[in-house]
Amino acid sequence: MKHLPIFALILIVIVICPSTQAQEELFEGRIVENVYKNEKLGWETVIPAGWVVRSKSEIARIEGMGKEAMEKALKQKVVPDHTPLLYLQKDQFNRFTSAAQKFDLKRDGRYKDQQEFVFKSIIDAYRTQGITFDRKRGKELIGGLEFESMQVTLYTPDRKKVIAHQIVYDRLINERSLMVSVMFNNDADRTSMVDSLKKSRFLKKR
């Protein structure tokens, strides 16, 4: 069964919740001196100043609403089996999400095919919500590793104003998919989050 990018659809549900930073709240990994460390992926990334870690309860609420949006887009029930990793928020429109999921070649087929399905599902969800957007696919380096990427620009219905931007990154690492989504509505927050992400370290041999 292909995995579904529920965690990449945060902007569909625009809510502001109180945020906390508590190490015991993480689903996976730990935070040491403002650095997120995930030993299973060998991934380390610095949390930029002003971005706050979201709690398990906040993540569960967000993912529940994302799940509802995805089921509407796909017209079928969705059973999430990914692991939420690091969720950050600067404010209502500037957010960072990441998640991992085990990939099995026999069960899931070619990773490239699954990757395309995931990106298409994100676009289908936006269409179902009636959101006006443009998109662009590409490849970008994060921590020296090449990730597939998709940039989405979200507009008001008349396309006269940009609401926000989303960049989604995806790669297979240590037999797990790693998907990261950055949402932003200004250059300063885009720069702080994306620059920090691209300086990530991947410590295990691929």
C-alpha positions in Angstrom: 0.0 0.0 0.0 1.4 3.4 -0.9 1.9 5.8 1.9 -0.1 9.0 2.0 1.3 12.5 2.7 -1.2 13.6 5.4 1.5 15.5 7.2 2.2 17.6 4.1 -1.3 19.1 3.9 -1.1 21.4 7.0 -2.1 24.6 5.1 -5.5 23.1 4.2 -6.5 23.5 7.8 -5.4 26.9 9.1 -5.5 26.8 12.9 -3.4 28.4 15.5 -2.7 26.2 18.6 -0.5 26.9 21.6 3.0 25.4 21.0 5.3 23.7 23.4 8.8 22.3 23.3 9.1 19.2 25.4 11.5 16.3 24.6 9.1 13.7 25.8 6.5 15.0 23.3 8.5 13.8 20.3 7.2 10.7 18.5 10.8 9.9 17.4 14.2 11.5 17.9 15.4 14.0 20.5 16.3 17.6 20.8 19.8 18.5 22.1 20.8 22.2 22.4 18.3 23.2 19.7 19.4 20.4 17.3 16.9 17.7 16.3 18.7 14.3 16.2 17.1 11.2 14.7 19.4 8.2 15.0 17.3 5.9 12.8 17.7 8.2 9.9 21.1 9.5 10.9 19.6 13.0 10.5 20.5 16.1 12.4 19.0 19.5 11.8 19.1 22.8 13.7 15.9 24.4 14.8 15.9 28.0 13.6 15.4 30.9 16.1 11.7 31.7 16.5 10.4 28.3 15.3 8.6 26.4 18.1 8.3 22.6 18.4 4.7 21.4 18.3 3.5 18.8 20.8 2.1 15.3 20.2 -1.5 16.4 20.9 -1.1 19.3 18.4 0.3 17.0 15.8 -2.5 14.5 16.3 -5.1 17.3 15.8 -3.4 18.6 12.6 -3.0 15.1 11.1 -6.6 14.2 11.9 -7.8 17.2 9.8 -5.2 16.4 7.1 -6.5 12.8 7.0 -10.0 14.0 6.5 -8.9 16.2 3.6 -6.9 13.4 2.0 -9.9 10.9 2.3 -12.0 13.5 0.5 -9.5 13.9 -2.3 -8.9 10.1 -2.8 -12.5 9.1 -2.0 -11.4 6.3 0.2 -10.4 5.6 3.8 -6.8 6.4 4.7 -4.9 4.4 7.3 -1.7 6.4 8.2 1.4 4.3 9.0 4.0 7.0 9.0 5.9 8.3 12.0 5.7 12.1 12.6 9.1 13.4 13.3 9.8 17.2 13.8 6.9 19.6 13.6 7.6 23.3 13.9 5.6 26.5 13.7 6.6 30.2 13.5 3.1 31.5 13.1 -0.2 30.7 11.3 1.3 30.6 7.8 4.9 29.5 8.5 5.2 25.8 9.3 7.6 22.9 9.0 6.6 19.2 9.1 8.5 16.0 8.7 7.7 12.3 8.8 9.2 8.9 8.0 7.8 5.6 6.9 9.3 2.2 6.3 9.6 1.3 2.7 9.4 -2.3 1.5 10.3 -3.0 -2.2 8.2 -6.2 -2.3 5.2 -4.5 -0.7 5.4 -1.1 -2.2 7.0 -1.6 -5.6 9.5 0.9 -7.0 10.1 3.9 -4.8 10.0 6.3 -7.7 6.4 5.1 -8.4 5.4 5.6 -4.8 7.1 9.0 -4.7 5.1 10.1 -7.8 1.9 8.9 -6.1 2.6 10.9 -3.0 3.2 14.2 -4.9 0.1 13.6 -7.0 -2.0 13.0 -3.9 -0.9 16.4 -2.5 -2.0 18.1 -5.7 -5.3 16.2 -5.8 -6.0 17.2 -2.2 -5.5 20.9 -3.1 -7.8 20.6 -6.1 -10.5 18.9 -4.0 -10.3 21.8 -1.6 -10.9 24.2 -4.5 -7.5 25.9 -3.9 -5.9 27.8 -6.8 -2.2 26.9 -7.2 0.8 26.5 -9.4 3.4 23.8 -9.0 6.9 23.0 -10.1 9.0 19.8 -9.7 12.7 19.6 -9.3 15.6 18.2 -7.3 17.4 19.9 -4.4 20.4 19.0 -2.1 19.8 18.7 1.6 22.8 17.8 3.7 24.6 16.7 0.6 21.9 14.3 -0.4 19.6 14.8 -3.5 15.9 15.0 -2.7 13.0 15.1 -5.1 11.1 18.4 -4.5 7.9 20.1 -5.4 7.2 23.8 -5.0 3.5 24.9 -4.7 2.3 28.4 -4.8 -1.2 29.0 -3.3 -3.3 31.9 -4.5 -6.6 33.6 -3.8 -9.3 32.4 -6.3 -8.7 35.4 -8.6 -4.9 34.6 -8.6 -4.2 38.3 -7.7 -2.6 37.5 -4.4 -0.3 34.8 -3.1 -1.5 33.2 0.1 1.5 31.1 0.8 4.1 28.7 -0.6 4.9 25.1 0.1 8.0 23.1 -0.7 7.9 19.4 -0.3 11.1 17.3 -0.2 11.2 13.5 -0.4 14.0 10.8 -0.4 14.5 7.2 0.6 17.0 6.9 3.5 18.0 3.7 5.3 14.9 1.9 4.0 12.6 4.6 5.2 11.1 7.5 3.2 11.8 10.9 4.6 9.3 13.6 3.6 9.7 17.2 4.7 7.3 20.1 4.0 8.0 23.8 4.5 5.2 26.3 4.3 5.9 30.1 4.3 4.4 33.4 3.3 7.5 35.7 3.4 11.1 35.5 2.3 12.6 35.9 5.8 10.9 32.8 7.2 11.6 30.9 4.0 15.3 31.7 4.2 15.6 30.8 7.9 13.8 27.5 7.6 15.0 26.3 4.2 18.6 27.4 4.8 18.7 25.5 8.2 17.2 22.4 6.6 19.7 22.4 3.8 22.5 22.5 6.3 21.2 19.2 7.8 23.7 16.4 8.5 23.1 12.8 7.5 25.5 10.7 9.6 24.9 7.1 8.4 26.3 5.6 5.3 23.7 5.3 2.5 
